[in-house]
Amino acid sequence: MNIDNIRQFIKEKAEQFGAKTDNEFNKPYVERNNTGQEALKDNGAYFGFIHPEEEASGPFHDFSLTIFPNDQDLPWLVCLGIGSSGFKNDYELATYPGLRRLFSKLINEKGFCKSDFSDIETSLPKSITGSLDLQHIKTTIKTYTKVLPACQIVDDPESEEGKKTIAAFVAGYAKLREWPSNKDHRKAISEALEPFLKEETIDEAEEIKNLLNERKYIVLQGPPGTGKTRTAKEVAEKMKAQTFFTQFHAETSFSDFIFGIRPDLNNKELSYKENLGSFTEALKYAKEHDKEKVILIIDEINRANLSNVLGPIFYLFEHKMDKSNVEIEISPGFKINKLPDNFSVIATMNTADRSLAVVDFALRRRFAWYTLKPKAIKSNQFFKEDFARIQEIFDWYASSNELTLQPGQGYFIADSEEEMTNRIKYEIFPLIKEYLQEGLIRNAKEEFNNYFAIRINKSLFE
């Protein structure tokens, strides 16, 4: 294999991704090249890019793009590395969740990605250090075992597949170093990463329908704007089910959902009449129409005090429960020991609402949980550039828990540019500002502020 050919390939990719090397005082990287015959003979050869503030030789700091080659037609190791001197400028960058998310998607079963990129104390796993594919550079890997947060074995770097992997690592390094300065650069990076970032298209409604047939009681959870309620209704339509709908709120009670009594306002004298809650109505219908599928949709299930609302019927939510000798009274004269087989529940839960009740583990055990994530949609009314920018910021800076706060695709649907601008100004901007005030996604505050300043000429910190 020709090492110089791959070195040239990487330099060309770096330039495509925005690395300008014509200014000797403002270089985007320093190239290291230790691929002489002696280094190759000792299996200690490497080459790649290091931080532009580092020297061309000697120990160095911070993130690097490092490749361990050979001239024996054996596999190479392509890595995101860290200099043996540790961090000087890149420690904060190493803590960004998006950096790990990005490189973890470039890795297959013959690679490795650390769970914490700021960790320079933990060694590589045996799947790498003991790999039969890498015995020819075993000593080299042992030397750098603590400072390779992401690495991938490439069987043939000159093959189409090998070059695709190497280009993706260079693209990841370009994002890390913020090389792109125009649309062409960003497009080139996107094209290099696309084969690794492309998510499988899933028919969510069909998947949820299949899950509901298996589990009977499910919760659709996700950020606002991800279409949870719409999807629940779509699933019910797919199943041709008789649908009952209710929405929980802070004052929802057992008497609202199951059974209670209320004053009869049409009677001149004080009297009461029974009130069948939405659950009881749906349940009775299911019992009386056992050939039909019946679905009860509970919107915003965690807005209510679930212990108070569900009461003793909580016991019945076992998707494989056999009839037992325990009967639960639903309403006067109506007792059951098992929910009908044709009766199912789809609940929705907004993961971004921090004021809601915590769902206890007993409920979590009884329901299956399906997460709806923000996703781009094909529609002339969908403003994909705004969605992509907000998604990019969340993906790079948000922790796993904070990802559940990302505004869904519903926020980016508008009939005109003016309407979309107003949605950003009066919906998305206040939402992000509230997150920041609560101490959430703080790492992204300047990115969000820059986006809003350019897009709607407003600052988050006025």
C-alpha positions as CSV (number, residue, x, y, z in Angstrom):
1,M,0.0,0.0,0.0
2,N,1.2,3.4,-0.9
3,I,1.3,5.6,2.2
4,D,2.1,8.8,0.3
5,N,-1.1,8.3,-1.8
6,I,-3.2,8.1,1.4
7,R,-1.4,11.1,2.9
8,Q,-2.2,13.1,-0.3
9,F,-5.8,11.9,-0.2
10,I,-6.2,13.1,3.4
11,K,-4.7,16.5,2.5
12,E,-7.1,16.9,-0.4
13,K,-10.0,16.0,1.8
14,A,-8.9,18.5,4.4
15,E,-8.8,21.2,1.8
16,Q,-12.3,20.3,0.6
17,F,-13.5,20.5,4.2
18,G,-12.1,24.0,4.6
19,A,-8.5,23.7,5.8
20,K,-6.6,26.5,4.1
21,T,-2.9,25.8,4.1
22,D,-1.7,28.8,2.1
23,N,-1.2,31.0,5.1
24,E,1.9,30.0,7.0
25,F,0.9,32.1,10.0
26,N,-2.6,30.7,10.3
27,K,-2.4,27.0,9.5
28,P,-5.4,24.8,10.4
29,Y,-3.2,22.0,11.4
30,V,0.4,20.7,11.8
31,E,1.1,17.5,9.9
32,R,3.1,14.8,11.6
33,N,4.7,12.2,9.3
34,N,6.8,9.4,10.8
35,T,6.6,6.9,8.0
36,G,10.3,6.4,7.1
37,Q,11.7,2.9,6.5
38,E,13.1,2.6,10.0
39,A,9.7,3.5,11.6
40,L,7.9,1.1,9.3
41,K,10.4,-1.7,10.1
42,D,9.9,-1.2,13.8
43,N,6.1,-1.1,13.3
44,G,6.0,2.4,15.0
45,A,5.0,4.4,11.9
46,Y,2.3,7.0,12.1
47,F,1.1,10.2,10.4
48,G,-1.7,12.7,10.7
49,F,-2.7,16.1,11.9
50,I,-2.2,17.8,15.3
51,H,-3.4,21.0,16.8
52,P,-2.1,24.1,14.8
53,E,-0.4,25.5,17.9
54,E,1.8,22.4,18.4
55,E,5.3,21.8,17.1
56,A,6.1,19.6,14.1
57,S,8.1,17.2,16.4
58,G,8.3,16.1,20.0
59,P,5.4,15.6,22.5
60,F,2.2,17.4,21.8
61,H,-1.2,18.2,23.3
62,D,-4.9,18.0,22.4
63,F,-6.8,16.1,19.7
64,S,-5.1,14.7,16.6
65,L,-6.1,12.7,13.6
66,T,-3.7,9.8,13.7
67,I,-3.1,6.9,11.4
68,F,-0.9,3.9,12.0
69,P,0.0,2.5,8.6
70,N,2.3,-0.3,7.3
71,D,3.8,-1.3,4.0
72,Q,2.9,-5.0,4.4
73,D,-0.6,-5.0,3.0
74,L,-1.9,-5.5,6.5
75,P,-4.8,-3.5,8.2
76,W,-4.2,0.1,9.3
77,L,-5.6,1.8,12.4
78,V,-7.3,5.2,11.9
79,C,-7.8,7.2,15.1
80,L,-9.0,10.3,16.8
81,G,-6.1,10.6,19.2
82,I,-4.9,12.8,22.0
83,G,-1.3,14.0,22.4
84,S,0.7,12.2,25.1
85,S,1.0,15.6,26.9
86,G,-2.7,15.6,27.5
87,F,-5.0,18.6,27.1
88,K,-4.1,22.2,26.7
89,N,-6.8,23.8,24.5
90,D,-9.2,20.9,23.9
91,Y,-10.4,19.8,27.3
92,E,-13.8,21.6,27.1
93,L,-14.2,20.3,23.6
94,A,-13.6,16.7,24.9
95,T,-16.5,17.1,27.3
96,Y,-19.0,17.9,24.5
97,P,-21.4,14.9,24.0
98,G,-21.7,15.6,20.3
99,L,-18.0,14.9,19.7
100,R,-18.4,11.4,21.0
101,R,-21.8,10.9,19.3
102,L,-20.2,11.8,16.0
103,F,-17.2,9.5,16.1
104,S,-19.2,6.6,17.6
105,K,-21.2,6.6,14.4
106,L,-18.0,6.2,12.3
107,I,-17.1,3.0,14.2
108,N,-18.2,-0.6,13.3
109,E,-17.5,-3.9,15.1
110,K,-13.8,-3.6,14.2
111,G,-13.5,-0.3,16.0
112,F,-13.8,1.3,19.5
113,C,-15.2,4.5,20.9
114,K,-14.6,5.6,24.6
115,S,-17.7,6.7,26.6
116,D,-15.7,9.7,27.8
117,F,-13.4,11.5,25.5
118,S,-11.8,13.5,28.3
119,D,-10.6,10.3,29.9
120,I,-6.9,9.8,29.3
121,E,-6.4,7.2,32.1
122,T,-8.4,4.2,30.7
123,S,-6.7,1.8,28.2
124,L,-8.2,0.4,25.0
125,P,-10.2,-2.8,25.4
126,K,-8.7,-6.2,24.5
127,S,-10.8,-6.2,21.3
128,I,-8.3,-3.7,20.0
129,T,-5.1,-4.4,21.9
130,G,-5.5,-8.1,21.3
131,S,-6.9,-8.0,17.8
132,L,-5.3,-10.4,15.4
133,D,-5.7,-7.8,12.7
134,L,-3.3,-5.5,14.6
135,Q,-0.5,-7.8,15.8
136,H,1.9,-6.0,13.5
137,I,1.5,-2.8,15.5
138,K,0.8,-4.3,18.9
139,T,3.6,-2.5,20.6
140,T,2.6,0.9,19.1
141,I,-1.0,0.5,20.3
142,K,0.2,-0.4,23.8
143,T,2.2,2.8,23.8
144,Y,-0.8,5.0,23.0
145,T,-3.5,2.8,24.5
146,K,-4.8,5.6,26.9
147,V,-4.9,8.4,24.4
148,L,-7.0,6.9,21.5
149,P,-10.7,7.7,22.3
150,A,-11.9,6.6,18.9
151,C,-10.3,4.1,16.5
152,Q,-11.2,2.0,13.5
153,I,-9.4,-0.9,11.9
154,V,-9.3,-0.4,8.1
155,D,-8.4,-3.5,6.2
156,D,-7.5,-1.8,2.9
157,P,-7.1,2.0,3.1
158,E,-6.8,2.2,-0.7
159,S,-10.2,0.5,-1.3
160,E,-13.4,2.5,-1.8
161,E,-14.6,1.4,1.6
162,G,-11.3,2.2,3.2
163,K,-11.2,5.7,1.7
164,K,-14.8,6.3,2.8
165,T,-13.9,5.5,6.4
166,I,-10.7,7.7,6.3
167,A,-12.6,10.6,4.7
168,A,-15.3,10.4,7.5
169,F,-12.6,10.6,10.2
170,V,-11.1,13.6,8.4
171,A,-14.6,15.2,8.2
172,G,-15.1,14.6,11.9
173,Y,-11.7,16.2,12.6
174,A,-12.7,19.1,10.4
175,K,-15.9,19.7,12.4
176,L,-13.9,19.4,15.6
177,R,-11.4,22.1,14.4
178,E,-14.2,24.2,12.8
179,W,-12.6,24.3,9.4
180,P,-15.6,24.8,7.2
181,S,-16.3,28.5,6.3
182,N,-18.8,28.2,3.5
183,K,-21.6,26.0,2.1
184,D,-19.2,24.0,-0.2
185,H,-17.1,23.0,2.8
186,R,-20.1,22.0,4.9
187,K,-21.6,20.1,2.0
188,A,-18.4,18.2,1.4
189,I,-18.3,17.3,5.1
190,S,-21.9,16.2,5.1
191,E,-21.3,14.0,2.0
192,A,-18.3,12.3,3.7
193,L,-20.3,11.6,6.9
194,E,-23.7,10.8,5.3
195,P,-23.0,7.0,4.8
196,F,-22.3,6.7,8.5
197,L,-24.9,9.1,9.9
198,K,-27.8,8.0,7.6
199,E,-30.5,6.7,9.8
200,E,-32.8,3.8,8.8
201,T,-36.2,5.0,7.7
202,I,-38.7,3.6,10.1
203,D,-42.5,3.5,9.7
204,E,-43.1,4.6,13.3
205,A,-46.9,4.1,13.2
206,E,-46.4,0.5,11.9
207,E,-43.8,-0.2,14.6
208,I,-46.0,1.2,17.3
209,K,-48.9,-0.8,16.0
210,N,-46.9,-4.0,16.2
211,L,-45.7,-3.1,19.7
212,L,-49.3,-2.4,20.8
213,N,-50.4,-5.8,19.6
214,E,-47.7,-7.4,21.7
215,R,-47.8,-5.3,24.8
216,K,-51.3,-3.7,24.9
217,Y,-50.3,-0.7,27.0
218,I,-47.7,1.7,25.7
219,V,-46.5,5.2,26.3
220,L,-45.2,7.4,23.5
221,Q,-42.7,9.7,25.0
222,G,-40.7,12.6,23.4
223,P,-40.1,16.3,23.2
224,P,-42.8,18.7,22.2
225,G,-43.6,18.9,18.5
226,T,-42.7,15.3,17.7
227,G,-46.3,14.3,16.9
228,K,-47.0,12.0,19.8
229,T,-50.8,12.6,19.9
230,R,-51.1,12.6,16.1
231,T,-49.1,9.3,16.0
232,A,-51.4,7.8,18.6
233,K,-54.4,8.6,16.5
234,E,-52.8,7.4,13.4
235,V,-52.0,4.0,15.0
236,A,-55.7,3.7,16.2
237,E,-56.8,4.4,12.6
238,K,-54.4,1.8,11.2
239,M,-55.8,-0.7,13.6
240,K,-59.4,0.3,12.7
241,A,-60.1,0.6,16.4
242,Q,-62.9,2.3,18.3
243,T,-61.0,5.2,19.9
244,F,-61.7,7.0,23.2
245,F,-59.6,10.1,24.1
246,T,-58.8,11.9,27.3
247,Q,-56.2,14.4,28.4
248,F,-54.8,14.5,31.9
249,H,-54.0,17.6,33.8
250,A,-53.0,18.6,37.3
251,E,-56.6,18.4,38.6
252,T,-57.6,15.1,36.9
253,S,-59.0,12.7,39.5
254,F,-60.3,9.2,39.9
255,S,-63.8,10.4,39.5
256,D,-62.9,12.0,36.2
257,F,-61.1,9.0,34.8
258,I,-62.8,6.0,36.4
259,F,-66.1,6.7,38.3
260,G,-67.7,9.4,40.4
261,I,-70.8,11.3,41.2
262,R,-71.7,14.8,40.2
263,P,-74.5,17.2,41.0
264,D,-77.5,17.0,38.6
265,L,-77.6,20.6,37.4
266,N,-80.9,20.0,35.5
267,N,-82.8,19.1,38.7
268,K,-84.3,21.9,40.8
269,E,-83.6,19.9,44.0
270,L,-80.2,18.8,45.0
271,S,-79.4,15.4,43.6
272,Y,-76.5,13.5,42.2
273,K,-75.9,11.4,39.1
274,E,-73.2,8.9,38.3
275,N,-70.3,9.9,36.1
276,L,-68.5,7.3,34.1
277,G,-65.0,8.3,33.3
278,S,-63.3,7.9,30.0
279,F,-61.6,4.7,31.1
280,T,-64.9,3.1,32.2
281,E,-66.7,4.1,29.1
282,A,-63.9,2.6,26.9
283,L,-63.8,-0.5,29.1
284,K,-67.6,-1.1,29.0
285,Y,-67.6,-0.6,25.2
286,A,-64.8,-3.2,24.9
287,K,-66.7,-5.7,27.0
288,E,-69.9,-5.2,25.0
289,H,-68.1,-5.3,21.6
290,D,-65.6,-8.1,22.0
291,K,-65.0,-8.4,18.3
292,E,-63.8,-4.8,17.9
293,K,-60.5,-3.4,18.9
294,V,-60.8,-0.6,21.4
295,I,-58.0,2.0,22.1
296,L,-58.0,4.5,24.9
297,I,-55.7,7.4,24.2
298,I,-54.4,9.2,27.3
299,D,-52.7,12.4,26.3
300,E,-50.1,13.9,28.7
301,I,-50.3,11.0,31.1
302,N,-47.7,12.4,33.5
303,R,-49.6,15.7,34.1
304,A,-51.8,14.1,36.8
305,N,-51.1,12.4,40.1
306,L,-51.2,8.9,38.7
307,S,-51.7,7.2,42.0
308,N,-54.8,9.2,42.7
309,V,-56.2,8.9,39.2
310,L,-55.6,5.2,38.6
311,G,-56.4,4.0,42.1
312,P,-57.0,0.2,42.3
313,I,-57.2,-0.3,38.5
314,F,-53.4,0.1,38.4
315,Y,-53.3,-3.6,39.3
316,L,-55.1,-4.6,36.0
317,F,-52.4,-3.2,33.7
318,E,-50.5,-6.4,33.1
319,H,-50.4,-7.3,29.4
320,K,-50.1,-11.0,30.1
321,M,-52.4,-11.2,33.2
322,D,-54.5,-14.4,33.5
323,K,-57.8,-14.1,35.2
324,S,-57.4,-14.0,39.0
325,N,-59.7,-14.3,42.0
326,V,-59.1,-10.6,42.7
327,E,-62.0,-8.5,41.3
328,I,-61.6,-4.8,41.0
329,E,-64.8,-2.7,41.2
330,I,-64.8,-0.2,38.3
331,S,-68.2,1.3,39.1
332,P,-71.3,0.1,41.1
333,G,-72.3,-3.3,39.7
334,F,-69.3,-3.5,37.3
335,K,-66.4,-5.6,38.5
336,I,-63.6,-7.2,36.5
337,N,-60.6,-9.4,37.2
338,K,-58.9,-8.8,33.9
339,L,-58.9,-6.1,31.2
340,P,-60.4,-7.4,27.9
341,D,-58.1,-8.7,25.3
342,N,-59.5,-6.3,22.7
343,F,-58.7,-3.3,25.0
344,S,-55.5,-1.3,24.7
345,V,-54.1,2.0,25.9
346,I,-51.8,4.5,24.2
347,A,-50.5,7.2,26.5
348,T,-48.4,10.2,25.5
349,M,-45.7,11.9,27.7
350,N,-43.9,15.2,27.1
351,T,-40.3,14.7,28.1
352,A,-39.4,18.4,28.1
353,D,-42.0,19.5,30.7
354,R,-39.9,19.7,33.9
355,S,-42.9,20.4,36.1
356,L,-44.6,17.1,35.6
357,A,-45.1,14.3,38.0
358,V,-42.4,11.6,38.1
359,V,-43.6,8.3,36.6
360,D,-43.0,5.5,39.1
361,F,-41.2,2.2,38.3
362,A,-44.4,0.2,38.8
363,L,-46.1,2.1,35.9
364,R,-42.9,1.8,33.8
365,R,-43.0,-2.0,34.3
366,R,-46.6,-2.3,33.2
367,F,-46.2,-0.1,30.1
368,A,-43.9,-0.4,27.1
369,W,-42.1,2.9,26.3
370,Y,-41.6,4.1,22.7
371,T,-39.6,7.3,22.1
372,L,-40.5,9.7,19.3
373,K,-37.5,11.9,18.4
374,P,-37.4,15.1,16.3
375,K,-36.9,14.2,12.7
376,A,-36.9,16.0,9.3
377,I,-40.0,15.6,7.3
378,K,-40.8,16.0,3.6
379,S,-43.1,18.9,3.2
380,N,-43.2,22.2,1.4
381,Q,-44.2,23.8,4.7
382,F,-41.2,22.3,6.6
383,F,-38.3,24.7,7.2
384,K,-35.5,22.2,7.1
385,E,-32.6,24.6,7.5
386,D,-33.9,26.0,10.8
387,F,-34.7,22.5,12.0
388,A,-31.2,21.2,11.0
389,R,-29.4,24.1,12.8
390,I,-31.3,23.6,16.0
391,Q,-30.8,19.9,15.8
392,E,-27.1,20.4,15.2
393,I,-26.7,22.5,18.3
394,F,-28.5,20.0,20.5
395,D,-26.6,17.1,19.0
396,W,-23.3,18.7,19.7
397,Y,-23.8,20.2,23.1
398,A,-26.7,18.4,24.8
399,S,-26.3,15.6,27.3
400,S,-28.4,12.5,26.8
401,N,-31.0,13.8,29.2
402,E,-31.0,17.2,27.5
403,L,-31.6,15.7,24.1
404,T,-35.2,15.1,25.3
405,L,-35.7,18.9,25.2
406,Q,-35.1,19.4,21.5
407,P,-38.1,21.0,19.8
408,G,-39.7,18.6,17.4
409,Q,-40.5,18.9,13.8
410,G,-43.9,20.4,14.5
411,Y,-42.2,23.7,15.5
412,F,-40.8,24.1,12.0
413,I,-43.9,23.8,9.9
414,A,-45.2,27.1,8.5
415,D,-47.0,28.4,5.4
416,S,-44.6,31.3,4.8
417,E,-41.2,32.7,5.8
418,E,-43.0,35.3,7.8
419,E,-44.9,32.7,9.8
420,M,-41.7,30.7,10.4
421,T,-39.9,33.8,11.6
422,N,-42.8,34.4,14.0
423,R,-42.6,30.8,15.2
424,I,-38.9,31.2,16.0
425,K,-39.5,34.6,17.6
426,Y,-42.5,33.7,19.8
427,E,-42.2,29.9,20.3
428,I,-38.6,28.5,19.9
429,F,-36.8,31.6,21.2
430,P,-38.8,31.7,24.5
431,L,-38.4,27.9,24.9
432,I,-34.7,27.9,24.6
433,K,-34.4,31.0,26.8
434,E,-36.4,29.1,29.5
435,Y,-34.2,26.1,29.2
436,L,-31.1,28.3,29.7
437,Q,-32.7,30.0,32.7
438,E,-33.2,26.6,34.3
439,G,-29.5,25.8,33.9
440,L,-30.1,23.4,31.0
441,I,-27.9,23.1,27.8
442,R,-25.7,25.8,29.1
443,N,-22.8,24.7,27.0
444,A,-24.8,25.7,23.9
445,K,-25.8,29.2,25.0
446,E,-23.4,31.1,22.6
447,E,-24.4,28.9,19.7
448,F,-28.1,29.5,20.3
449,N,-27.5,33.2,20.9
450,N,-25.6,33.5,17.6
451,Y,-28.4,31.6,15.7
452,F,-31.1,33.8,17.1
453,A,-29.1,37.0,16.5
454,I,-28.7,36.1,12.8
455,R,-32.1,34.6,12.3
456,I,-34.4,37.1,14.1
457,N,-32.0,39.8,15.3
458,K,-32.7,39.0,19.0
459,S,-30.3,38.2,21.8
460,L,-31.0,35.6,24.5
461,F,-29.2,37.9,27.0
462,E,-30.9,41.2,26.6
